[in-house]
Amino acid sequence: MKNRQIIIVGTGRSGSGYLSKLLTLNGIMCGHEHSFNPSRHGPIQHPYQADSSWLAVPYLDNYIHNTKILHVVRDPIKVLESLTTRGFFKTKIYRKVNDPGDKFYKFVEKFLPEINTIECPVHTAIYFIIHWSKMIEKAIGTQYYQLETDLPLLLDKLGITNPKYYSDTKYNTNTSKSNKIKLDLKSLDNTYLKMLTLHRKNYGYKI
């Protein structure tokens, strides 16, 4: 398995930075959004054997036959809070000129143009989480690994025995506790709350 190239995918803010470090720690040289980013769409190049990037999702069909692709999920509520804290889907009126987040927003917009019809940034993030996950499922099926509980299974799938772990599983969250937004789910539009609740259930998270 270590001789086969690997792509780790998920939604943004789902642990891709931590996973790149974890695989590298265990002998698989893994980049983080190195081979797949807004301006580069693969393939994985030497010295890397793998890339952990949510930005690979639209291009998975090009690699399905010669690359091991693994879908990692994080509790959608945690992803939603992280996306909101980072202002990932803040409305254009609040974006600064040359906002560094623009390139990521435009990347998502290219594949999910419907996000422009949703005014609320939190609702936009929910739509993104759900439909980006559907894109992954369409490409590779419904198998997934929960970031919180399934890392041993994922590493075993990659042929890693006696794996090493980092003690800090929140690597690369890029969010200080003092600035982190805690969402009041009851304040969400009922339609989006139902969508989020069903999505969590589908990925094995308790209601």
PyMOL commands that set and color helices and strands:
alter all, ss='L'
color gray80, all
select helices_A, chain A and resi 16-25+54-62+76-85+92-94+102-111+113-117+121-140+151-157+185-187+190-202
alter helices_A, ss='H'
color red, helices_A
select strands_A, chain A and resi 6-9+30-32+36-37+40-41+50-52+68-73+145-146
alter strands_A, ss='S'
color yellow, strands_A
deselect
rebuild
show_as cartoon
